[in-house]
């Protein structure tokens, strides 16, 4: 009965109810679209940078990340290797041997670059490297050839079949010089990586640098990325001295700082939108309470329980908010879904700025259900808190004074 009365009371003044629902729905609409864009951008930035560089967890020689040198590469012992490989939360280990060197060709000046020794099958399986190959192929095991990032190949004036000259320093100070045929070109989503990366077979990299059996890092592929810190702590306790495990947050704190600074601005805008929602709902409650004071006075005087009247009024406010939340969610979902499938392409200064952070210049939207659930609940809680004003006014109401008005 109370439910039915509350629902009918919502539509007694249709204009007021529609205005209230519209204010809630449009404010929530802008909040959801903005947050969807923001979180989608963060997810894209994280995955783009993390997958192109460090991975989520990396097992390294002690102190390697502070001073990235082949001298701090490591050779894991069999016991430690077995402990990590057999851990139920670790899917696989992806070995890498990386070093910086000068790159040269007959068609351009010498350029610096990152030489990454890889196992092509694992890099393709977990990081989709094979999908980034535009022409040619990744080096098979034992194959003596290199894959160049597309922009690097353009800068060096190289194409498939040409020869790349590598000039660098290897393990324990030995020279790391060699000539390798270009067997493939890869378009990497990370702009910095696309300008500087050379992929070579792991065994060929170890031979080039003289770092036989050595790795600069073993990327751990976790079953879940939600509990990386706990997994790191557990695994680190099992390892012998001379190596360490780092999370991507420890290896790239500047990325987190940039995202947190941007998120703070977004939260400030959300706060303003919530104020708009709050004032809209509170204005409705004030009007409702003022207009219906005589009605409340009559109902109480003829014997209606104050608690029932308060619950009915509280339900009216909740219905208005729920309808506004539902409408705002329905309006925002198609837009977020469209730009999730078709990200906004940046250009001009915005493109340059995102490339400086090593991110792909696009703005994808997130369709994570938690966005709609979280902000819908926030608006509902705000409306329920404000709805208590009508409840308090009913309990403080004097029927005689209310009817005189």
Residue pairs with C-beta under 8 A, 6 or more apart in sequence:
2 308
2 311
2 312
2 315
3 315
5 312
6 312
6 313
6 315
6 316
6 319
7 319
9 312
9 313
9 316
10 17
10 316
10 319
10 320
11 17
13 291
16 284
16 287
16 288
17 320
19 284
20 280
20 281
20 283
20 284
20 320
20 324
21 320
21 323
21 324
21 327
22 324
23 276
23 277
23 280
23 281
23 324
24 277
24 280
24 281
24 320
24 321
24 324
24 325
24 327
24 328
24 379
24 383
25 323
25 324
25 325
25 327
25 328
25 331
26 328
27 273
27 274
27 276
27 277
27 280
27 328
28 273
28 277
28 324
28 325
28 328
28 329
28 332
28 375
28 376
28 379
29 328
29 331
29 332
30 273
31 270
31 273
31 274
31 375
32 328
32 329
32 332
32 336
32 371
32 372
32 375
33 332
33 335
33 336
33 365
34 266
34 269
34 270
35 266
35 270
35 371
35 375
36 332
36 336
36 340
36 365
36 366
36 367
36 371
37 336
37 339
37 363
37 365
37 366
38 262
38 263
38 266
39 366
39 368
39 371
40 336
40 339
40 340
40 343
40 363
40 364
40 365
40 366
41 363
41 364
42 259
42 263
43 364
43 366
44 343
44 359
44 360
44 362
44 363
44 364
45 255
45 259
45 357
45 359
46 255
46 259
48 189
48 190
48 358
48 359
48 360
49 190
49 252
49 255
49 357
49 358
49 359
50 56
50 248
50 252
51 127
51 128
52 127
52 188
52 189
52 190
52 193
52 358
53 190
53 193
53 251
53 252
53 358
54 217
54 219
54 246
54 248
54 251
54 252
55 94
55 127
55 219
55 220
55 221
55 248
56 219
56 220
56 222
56 225
56 228
56 247
56 248
57 219
57 220
57 222
57 228
57 231
57 232
57 245
57 246
57 247
57 248
58 217
58 218
58 219
58 220
58 245
58 246
58 248
58 251
59 76
59 84
59 93
59 217
59 218
59 219
59 220
59 243
59 244
59 245
60 72
60 74
60 216
60 217
60 218
60 243
60 244
60 245
60 246
61 72
61 73
61 74
61 216
61 242
61 243
61 244
62 72
62 74
62 241
62 242
62 243
62 244
63 72
64 72
64 73
64 74
64 216
64 217
65 246
65 250
65 251
68 98
68 100
68 216
70 99
70 169
70 170
70 171
70 209
70 211
70 214
70 216
71 171
71 172
72 216
73 97
73 171
73 211
73 214
73 215
73 216
74 214
74 215
74 242
74 243
75 213
75 214
75 215
76 215
76 218
76 243
77 240
79 240
80 238
80 239
80 240
80 243
81 93
83 235
83 238
83 239
84 90
84 93
84 218
84 220
84 235
84 238
85 92
85 93
87 234
87 235
88 223
89 222
89 223
89 224
89 227
89 231
90 220
90 221
90 222
90 223
90 231
90 235
91 221
91 222
91 223
92 122
92 126
92 221
93 218
93 219
93 220
93 221
94 118
94 119
94 122
94 123
94 126
94 127
94 218
94 219
94 221
95 118
95 119
95 122
95 202
95 215
95 217
95 218
95 219
96 116
96 117
96 118
96 202
96 215
96 216
96 217
96 218
96 219
97 116
97 117
97 202
97 205
97 206
97 209
97 211
97 214
97 215
97 216
98 114
98 115
98 116
98 117
98 216
98 217
99 114
99 115
99 168
99 169
99 170
99 176
99 205
99 209
99 216
100 112
100 113
100 114
100 115
100 168
101 112
101 113
101 115
101 166
101 167
101 168
101 169
101 176
102 110
102 111
102 112
102 113
102 166
102 167
102 168
103 110
103 111
103 112
103 113
103 152
103 156
103 164
103 165
103 166
103 167
103 198
104 110
104 111
104 156
104 164
104 165
104 167
105 156
105 157
105 158
105 162
105 163
105 164
105 165
106 157
106 163
107 156
107 157
107 158
107 162
108 155
108 156
108 157
110 167
111 152
111 155
111 156
111 196
112 196
113 152
113 196
113 197
113 198
114 193
114 196
114 197
114 198
115 166
115 168
115 198
115 200
115 205
115 208
116 197
116 198
116 199
116 200
116 205
117 200
117 201
117 202
117 203
117 204
117 205
117 206
118 129
118 199
118 200
118 201
118 202
119 141
119 201
119 202
120 129
120 130
120 138
120 139
120 140
120 141
120 199
120 201
123 129
123 130
123 138
123 199
124 130
124 131
124 138
126 219
126 221
129 138
129 186
129 199
130 138
132 186
132 187
132 188
132 189
133 147
133 184
133 185
133 186
134 150
134 185
134 186
134 187
135 160
135 184
135 185
136 147
136 160
136 182
136 183
136 184
136 185
137 147
137 183
137 184
138 147
138 184
138 199
139 145
139 146
139 147
139 183
139 184
139 199
139 200
139 201
139 204
140 201
141 201
141 203
142 201
142 203
143 183
143 201
143 204
144 180
144 181
144 201
144 204
145 180
145 181
145 182
145 183
145 184
145 200
145 201
146 164
146 180
146 181
146 182
146 183
146 198
146 199
146 200
147 182
147 183
147 184
147 185
147 186
147 198
147 199
147 200
148 156
148 158
148 164
148 182
148 184
148 185
148 186
148 197
148 198
148 199
149 185
149 186
149 187
149 188
149 193
149 194
149 195
149 196
149 197
149 198
150 185
150 186
150 187
150 188
150 194
151 191
151 194
151 195
152 194
152 195
152 196
152 197
152 198
153 159
153 182
153 185
155 195
156 164
158 164
158 182
159 182
159 185
160 182
160 183
160 184
160 185
161 181
161 182
162 181
162 182
163 179
163 180
163 181
163 182
164 179
164 180
164 181
164 182
164 198
165 177
165 178
165 179
166 176
166 177
166 178
166 179
166 180
166 198
166 208
167 176
167 177
168 175
168 176
168 177
168 209
169 175
169 176
170 176
170 208
170 209
170 210
170 211
171 209
171 210
171 211
171 214
172 210
174 209
174 210
176 208
176 209
176 210
178 208
180 200
180 204
184 199
186 197
186 199
187 194
188 194
188 197
189 360
190 358
190 359
190 360
191 355
191 358
191 359
191 360
191 361
192 355
192 358
193 358
200 208
205 211
206 212
206 213
206 214
220 235
220 245
222 228
222 231
228 247
228 248
228 249
229 247
232 245
232 246
232 247
235 245
236 244
236 245
239 245
249 256
255 357
258 357
270 375
274 378
274 379
274 382
277 379
277 382
277 383
278 382
278 386
281 317
281 320
281 321
281 382
281 383
281 386
281 387
282 386
282 389
284 317
284 320
285 317
285 386
285 387
285 389
285 390
286 389
288 313
288 316
288 317
288 390
289 389
289 390
289 393
293 397
293 402
293 405
294 402
294 403
294 405
296 309
296 394
296 397
296 399
296 402
297 397
297 398
297 399
297 400
297 401
297 402
297 403
298 399
298 403
299 309
300 306
300 309
300 397
300 399
301 399
301 400
301 403
306 394
306 395
306 397
309 394
310 390
310 391
310 394
310 395
313 387
313 390
313 391
313 394
314 384
314 387
314 388
314 390
314 391
317 383
317 384
317 386
317 387
317 390
318 380
318 383
318 384
318 387
320 383
321 379
321 380
321 383
321 384
322 380
324 379
325 376
325 379
325 380
329 372
329 376
332 372
333 367
333 372
335 365
336 365
336 366
336 367
337 365
337 367
338 365
339 363
339 364
339 365
340 364
340 365
340 366
340 367
343 362
343 363
343 364
343 365
344 362
344 363
344 364
345 361
345 362
346 354
346 361
346 362
346 363
347 361
350 361
351 361
354 360
354 361
355 361
